[in-house]
Amino acid sequence: MKLGLQITEKAYRKLPYPSYSLLSGLSKEGPISMYGLKQDISDLDSIIIGSLTDSLVTDGGPPDNMVIIDKKPSNKALAIIKALALRTDLKAPYLLSVKNEQLIKEECDKLEYYKAANVATRIVHLKKYNKFVKALMLHGEDAMIVSSYHWWEANSLADALFATYPFLKGPDIIGQVKIIGKVKGVEIKGMLDFIEINHVDKTIIPYDLKTGIGSHNNFFETGFLRWKYYIQSSLYKELLTQSLGGTELEGYKVKNFRFMFCGRTDKLPIIYRVTDKWHRAGLEGFKIHGRIHAGVYELLGNYTYYIENPNTLYRKGFNEAVIDFDDDLCKLERHGK
């Protein structure tokens, strides 16, 4: 059964629409999340392991572009090697060739990599990651180069998930559902890890798989609130409901979002169900522990404002402000345009 956009993940990423991650960034950072330099998080262990686990669970195997090596470089060495791979002025095709000494020095200087060492010593240190360099040169930057540790960890998580939730291997699970829709007049995109279809009850449950380092005990505080999962859960339900129109699933009821969490420490899978109350809160915003959290509707309004006012550095509504008291808590009252 086909549902949503029938395109590759790479093509989906290129769609020029805002997404959950952008709205989350707006909530945390304001306009700088749109105008500032985007941090490349694709090589973080948590992102790699999560992506591999998701592929194993929802696609039944590893990503097509996966390449496994013994060890990946980290931090500065990784940044330097990737920067060299993108340079168009290389003197030799092999990145760490002595012919590229000056370019290597430039990239090492930027990050103060072995600051006191000469170029030859720096190259020696970089060559410890020669397998990664060769894999990058052979397969290109689109390859998903992972370490054997990443692959082992992802398989352990997938095994735990399948053992606890065998329905994941059933025929009514559709993975990697890519959708677009319009909320508050803004066209927006989303990609669900998987959905579960019940043809008897005519219901659909959207899921997102999370594989954080922490325990399931503090998922609400460290995940749902801190990483703004409530934006994702409310937004994706709205988009999925819209995407059913004109398909064989039209008329099916989309139930509230669920998060399937399996921590990399304890590997105890658990499903968190989002209630009606939290679905509305994710759309409309809420106040908890004395702090106001913007919902999807307000954030989309902010997004539109920043698009129409591309030079603003202020958060929408904070260009003029006063200090006031509310419920014995000192907070910033917004009195902007």
N, C-alpha and C positions, 0 to 999 in steps of 0.2 A: 504494500500500500504506500502510495506517495502522498506526502503532505509537506507543504511549505515550498521553499525555493529549492529547485534541483540544481544546485551549483556546488562547487568545491568550497572548502573552508577558506582557501586563499582568496577566491572570488568574493566570498561573503565579507571578509575583512576589508576589502576594498570598496564596499558599498558606501556611498557618501552620506550616511545617516548617523545620527547619534545613537548610542547604545547604553546599556546598563552601566558599563564601566565609565563612560563619560559622565553620566548623571551622578554616579558615585563620586567621581572626581570633583564635580561642581559642588556637591554637598560638603566635601572636605576642604577644598582649596579655593573655590570661587572661580573667577575668570581665568586665573593663571593656569588652570587645568586645560583650558582651550587654547591659550596663546603660548604657554610655556613649552619648553623642550620636553618631549615625552620620554620617560625613563623606560629603557629596554629591560623588561623583566623576564624575557623568554628563556633566559639561562639560569634562573633561580631554581634550586633543587625542588622547591615546593610546586613550581609551575610545571617543570618537566615531569615529575612523578605524577602529579594530578592529571596531566594530559595523557600520559601513557596508560594510567589506570582507566581513565575515561574511554580510551580507545579499546582497551581489552574488554571492558564491560559492555559498551554500547555497540561496538563494531565487531567484536569477537576476535580481535587480533591486533597486532601492532600497527602503527601508522605506516603507510606505504613509503614515506620518505625517511624512515628511521634508519640510523646507522649507529651501531654499538661499538664503543672503544673501551679500553681498560679504565682510563681516567680522563676526565675533562679538566682543562685549566680553570682556575677560578679568579675572580676579582680582576686585578690589574693585568695579569698575563692574558686572560681571555679578551679583555677590552682591546689590548694592543694587537693581538693576532687578528681579531675581527676588523679592526680599523685598517690594518695593512691589507687585508683581503679586499677592502673597498677602494683602495687607492688606485688611481689610473696612471700613476707615474712610476710604477715599479720598474726597476732596471733588469730584473730577472723574474721569471714566472714563479720560482720557488720563493715563498715569502721571506724565509729566514736566510736567504743567500747573502754572502758577504757583499755582493754587488748592491744589495739594498741597505747597506750599513747606515747611510745618512737618513734614510726614511725610517728605519728602525729606531735610530737615535731620536728623531723628532717625536715619534709616538711614545717612546719610553720617557722622554723628558716631560711630556704633557702630564703624565701620571706619576712622575718621580719614581719610576720603577728601577730599583737598585740604583738610587740616585748617585752614589759615590763611585759606582763601577764604570769601567770603560765599555764601549760598544761590544767588543768581543765577549766580555763576561756576561753582558746582558743577553746576547744571543745564545750563549751556553745555557743560561737559565730558561730561556724560552724554548729551547730545543728539547727540554724535558717533556714537552707536550707535542712532540713531533707527530704522534699518531693523530692527534686532533687536527694539526695543521694539514696533514696529507688528506684526511677525510674531508676537510673543508674545501681544499683545492680540487678534490676529485668530484665531490657531490654538489658543491655550491652552497650559497647561504640559505637556500630553501630547504636544505636537508635538516632533519631533526637529529642532531648528533648527541647521543646520550651515553652515559657510563654504564658499566655492567652493574654498578650499585643501583642506579636509577631503575634499570630493567628488573633487577631482582626485587626491589622494593615494590614496584608497581604490580608485579605478579603476585606478591604476598598479599597485597591489598585486594586485588581482584579475586583471589581464592577465598579470602575471608568474606567478601561481599556475596559471591555466588553460593557459598556454604550457608549463609544466613538467609539470603533472599533468592532461592532458586527460580522464582518467577522471572528474574532478569534474563533467563535463557529462553523464555516463552515466545510464542509467535506474535503476541500482541504488544511487544515492545518495539518502538521505533526510536532509533538513536539519531543524534545530531540533526534535530529539526530546526531548519533555518527559516525565519519568518520576518516579515515586515508588516507594519500597520501604522495607523495614524491615531495619536492620542493628543488631545487638546490642540488639534490643528498641525501637529508636528509629525512628520514621517519619521519612523524610528525602526531600528532593526533589533533582532534578538536571536540567539541560538540556544535552544534547549538541549541539555545533555541527552535526555530521552523522555518519552511519554509512554504511559501505560493505558491501553484502550480496553474497555469492558463493553463488548458488543451486546451483552444481555441487558445491562443497566443503561446502556448508551451514555457512558461517561468516559472522560479522559482525564488522567492525572498527570500534570507536568512535574518533572523532577530535575534537580540539579545535584550532581555528585561533588561532594567536598572531601578533601583528603588532607586536612591540616595536621600540623605537628602536635597540637594540643589534645586534650581529652574531650570526650563527649560531654563531660560534666559542665564545662564552661562555654559551650557552643553559643548560647544566647548572647553572652556578654562580648566574647572575643570574635565571634563571627557575625551573627545576625545584626548586632548593633554596630560594632566597630567597623566591619567591612561593608555595611549597608546592604546586607542581603535582603532586607525588607523591600528595597527598591526593585531588586531583581524579581522577587517572588510576585509582587503586585503587577509590575509592568508586563512580565512574560505571560501571566494569565490573561491579561487584556489583549495582548498581541495574538496569542494562540486562539482565543475565542473569535477574533476577527478573521483569522486565516482559515477557519473551517468553512466559511461561506463558499458555495459553489463546488464543494468536495463531497465525497460520499459520507463524510462525517458531519455534514451540516445538520444541525439540530441536536447533536450530542452536547451534553453539558460538561463544561470544563470545570473540574473541581479545583479547590485551592491548591496552591503550590506545595511541594514537599521537598525537603532536603535530605538526601541520603548521605550521611556522614560516616567516615571511617578514619579515625585518627591514626597517624603513622606510628604513634608510640604504643598504644594499647591494642590497636586493630580490632576494636569492638564495634561493628556496624550498628547504626541506629538510624531510624527515620524520624525526622521532625516534621510534623504537620502544621501548616500555617492556618490559623483560625480565621473566621470571617472578620473578627475585630482587627486582626493584624493585617489582613488584606486591605481593609479600608484605610487603616493607619498608614500603610505603605503608599497609598495613593494620595491621601489628604494631609499627611504629616501628623506628628504627635509630640507630646512632651513627656519625658520620663526622667526621673532622678533630677528634676529641675532644669533639664536641658531640652531645648526645642530641636526636633529633627524634621527637616523639610521632606515632604513626600514627592511623588512623581509629578503631580500637577504643578506644584510650586517650582520644582527644578526645571521643568520644561518651559515654564514662564521665564525663568532666569536664562535658560539657554537661548530663547528667542531674543531676550533683551541684549545679551552679549553679542549675538549675531548682528543685531541692528546697531549696536554701539561698540564696534570692534576695538576702540582705543581705551575703553574704560578699564581702570585698574581696581575699582571698588566693587565689592559684592553688590548685587542689586538691592537697593533699599538701605544701604549703609553709607551712602555718600554724605548724609547728615545724620547725626545721632546724639543721643543724650544718655546719661546714666540714670537709671530709675530703679525703684524697688518693686518687686512683685512676689507675693507669698514669702516674704522675709528673705528673698534671694536677690542679690544685686545682679542685674543683667543689663544688656545693651538693648534699649528700645529702638526699633527701627522707625525712622521718620523721613525716609527718602522719597524720591519720586516714584 
